[in-house]
């Protein structure tokens, strides 16, 4: 008899816990109202091979900043988690920023357009800004990197996962003079226990804006992605 009472009590506790977690995960129930539903593009923080490009979301509670002049984007992926931005966050991207205001010291997070390839639907991705490389300074990229950013010169962080080539040896496309050096964090595989630095070089004209504000994922209710 005692065993039955104990088992029944444990079962009720388990059911109660499951119900509580389910209700808590449905964040809408914890607010009196949601702001108007909005549709915004996804911005990748990780793999760009995604089958969704936008999301319908509601913001829970009021926005304290004036964000009308910024583009809203929903973060998809956790490669920027070490820099304070993670999946489910909404970021506000300023397209009217001045390139020369970017600085590695200010931990500027920037959004790039993605060059479309088969299997990609998402159009934007996030990176942490490091520096500008100008091809007109008389140094090839590898020389410039050794002089200005020798701490970034570890080979594994420069290997292109698709081609296997070392991106430090890249050839400058005709008509381009300035490039953006940026960083993200990746895992080599499921066995990797942490995300490691991964560096990229993009043409300056693919940079569309700087992240000015974010709303944490706890205050963003994702209705669906499409």
Number of C-alpha atoms within 10 A of each C-alpha: 6 7 8 9 10 11 12 12 12 12 12 12 12 12 12 12 12 12 12 12 11 11 13 12 13 11 15 17 11 11 10 8 13 17 12 9 13 13 17 17 21 27 27 28 24 21 14 21 14 15 12 15 19 20 19 16 21 19 22 21 13 10 11 7 8 8 15 8 11 18 16 22 24 28 26 26 21 21 25 23 14 11 15 12 22 20 19 21 21 25 23 21 23 20 17 11 14 10 13 8 8 18 15 12 8 10 13 18 24 21 24 21 17 18 11 12 9 6 10 16 18 23 19 22 21 27 25 22 23 21 17 19 22 17 15 10 11 9 13 17 21 15 13 16 17 12 11 11 13 12 9 15 14 12 11 12 19 20 17 15 9 6 8 9 12 14 18 19 11 12 9 14 8 6 6 13 14 17 21 19 19 21 21 23 21 19 15 11 9 7 7 10 9 11 17 15 15 20 23 19 18 17 17 18 12 15 21 17 22 26 21 17 16 19 18 16 18 12 20 20 20 18 12 10 15 11
